[in-house]
Amino acid sequence: MYRIEPGLQTIQTTIAAFQTVVEVIDRVFANSESASQTDSPSAGVIQQLVNAMEDLHQATEETTHAIRQTKMGISQLNQVALNLQAMI
């Protein structure tokens, strides 16, 4: 019998970690965005940081979505394997 539970557990842990990263990025983005609206000399640098954080946030969301899709695919593959085994 095929055991995919350890892999699924790893995927769930990874998803939780990425969700935490997304939350932190959201907070940093909100703080940076309000700071970049000032007329200080560092506003340009802060705006670059905000842009980089937006890109990182988007990439993190895409990765989280891909991991969820992988988890669903593994689950379906496991079900097929169990069905085939039952037929044998």
N, C-alpha and C positions, 0 to 999 in steps of 0.2 A: 504494500500500500504506500502511496506517496504522501509525504508529510510536508505540508506547506505552511503549517501554523507558525513556525519560527520566522519564515519570510514575511508572513502577514503581520506578525508582531513588530518586526523591524520596520515595515512600511508604516504601521500606525504610529510608532515612535517618531519616525522621520516626519510624518505629517504634523504631529503635535509640535515638533521642533520648528518646522517651517511656519506654523501658525503663530508661534511665539515671536519668531523673527518678523513676521508681517506686523504684529501688534507693536513691536518696538520701533519698526520703521515708520509706522503711522504716527507714533508719538514724536519721533525725531523730526519727521516731515512737518508736523503741525508747529512744533517749536521753531524750526528753522524758517518756515514760511513767515511766521509773524516777525521774526528777527530781521528777515530780509527786506521787510517793508519800511525799515528805518532808513534814514539818509546817512548812515555811518559809512566810513571809507571801506569797511569790510562787507558791505551789502553785496557787492559783485561776487566775492568769494563765497558768501553764504548762499547766493543764488545758484552758483555752480554746485555747491553741496546739495541743495534742494533738488536740482536736476538729476544729480547722480543717485540720490536716494529714491527719487521717483522711478528711475530705471531699475534700480535694485529691487524695489517693491514690486514692479511689474514682473520682473524675472522670477522673483520668489513665488508670486501667485501662479505663474505659468508652471513652475516646477511642482508646486503643490498639486495643481490640477493633474499634471502628468503622473504623479505618484498615485493619486487616487484612481486614475484610469488603469494604471498597472495593477493596483490591488484588485480591482474588479476583474481584470483579465486573468489574473492568477486564480482568483476564486472560481471563475468559469472553467478554467483549464482543470482545476482540481475536480470539479463536478463531472466533467467529461471523463476524466481518468477513473473516477469512482464508478460511473456508469459503464465504462468499458470493462472494468474489473468485474462488475456484477454479471456482465454478459458472458464472461469466460468461465 
